């Protein structure tokens, strides 16, 4: 998986978004995570989904709630192929 290079415009948009949401209230029943934290969560549940196949569906639903289904699936593919080459 290649991570695209960020342009100064991308960085400015991300910064503007962060500044807009800095005083936003937390969801009633949830947490706020930034993109980096979300990716760590997706990596962790992707690994768990491969180790516990019966949990795959529910972990995918969790990924959906974070808006991270695509990265969840990519991490599963990446981790699966890494384990095959070991």
C-alpha positions as CSV (number, residue, x, y, z in Angstrom):
1,X,0.0,0.0,0.0
2,X,1.5,3.3,-1.0
3,X,0.7,6.4,1.0
4,X,0.2,9.4,-1.3
5,X,2.4,12.4,-0.7
6,X,0.7,15.4,0.9
7,X,0.7,18.7,-0.8
8,X,0.7,22.0,1.0
9,X,-3.0,22.4,-0.1
10,X,-3.8,19.0,1.6
11,X,-2.1,20.1,4.8
12,X,-3.9,23.5,4.7
13,X,-7.3,21.7,4.3
14,X,-6.5,19.3,7.2
15,X,-5.4,22.2,9.4
16,X,-8.5,24.2,8.6
17,X,-10.7,21.2,9.4
18,X,-8.9,20.6,12.7
19,X,-9.3,24.3,13.6
20,X,-13.0,24.2,12.8
21,X,-13.6,21.2,15.0
22,X,-11.3,22.1,17.9
23,X,-14.2,23.3,20.0
24,X,-16.8,20.8,18.7
25,X,-18.4,18.8,21.5
26,X,-17.7,15.1,21.8
27,X,-20.3,12.8,20.5
28,X,-22.8,11.7,23.2
29,X,-21.7,8.0,23.1
30,X,-18.3,8.0,21.5
31,X,-14.8,9.3,21.1
32,X,-13.1,11.6,18.7
33,X,-9.9,10.3,17.1
34,X,-7.6,11.8,14.5
35,X,-6.7,10.1,11.3
36,X,-3.5,8.6,12.7
37,X,-5.3,7.2,15.7
38,X,-8.0,5.8,13.4
39,X,-5.4,4.0,11.3
40,X,-3.8,2.4,14.4
41,X,-7.3,1.2,15.4
42,X,-7.9,-0.2,11.9
43,X,-4.6,-2.0,11.9
44,X,-5.3,-3.5,15.3
45,X,-8.7,-4.8,14.4
46,X,-7.5,-6.0,11.0
47,X,-4.9,-8.2,12.7
48,X,-7.6,-9.4,15.1
49,X,-10.0,-10.2,12.3
50,X,-7.3,-12.5,10.7
51,X,-6.5,-14.1,14.0
52,X,-10.2,-14.6,14.9
53,X,-12.1,-15.1,11.6
54,X,-15.4,-15.4,13.5
55,X,-15.0,-11.8,14.5
56,X,-14.4,-10.5,11.0
57,X,-18.0,-9.3,10.4
58,X,-18.3,-7.4,13.7
59,X,-14.8,-5.9,13.3
60,X,-15.8,-4.8,9.8
61,X,-18.9,-3.1,11.3
62,X,-16.7,-1.3,13.8
63,X,-14.5,-0.2,10.9
64,X,-17.6,1.2,9.2
65,X,-18.5,3.2,12.3
66,X,-15.1,4.9,12.1
67,X,-15.4,5.4,8.4
68,X,-12.4,3.2,7.9
69,X,-13.7,0.0,6.1
70,X,-11.4,0.5,3.1
71,X,-8.2,0.9,5.2
72,X,-9.4,-2.0,7.4
73,X,-9.6,-4.3,4.3
74,X,-6.2,-3.0,3.0
75,X,-4.6,-3.7,6.4
76,X,-6.0,-7.2,6.4
77,X,-4.7,-7.9,2.9
78,X,-1.3,-6.4,3.8
79,X,-1.0,-8.4,7.1
80,X,-2.2,-11.6,5.4
81,X,0.4,-11.3,2.6
82,X,3.2,-10.5,5.1
83,X,2.4,-13.6,7.1
84,X,2.5,-15.8,4.0
85,X,6.0,-14.6,3.2
86,X,7.4,-15.4,6.6
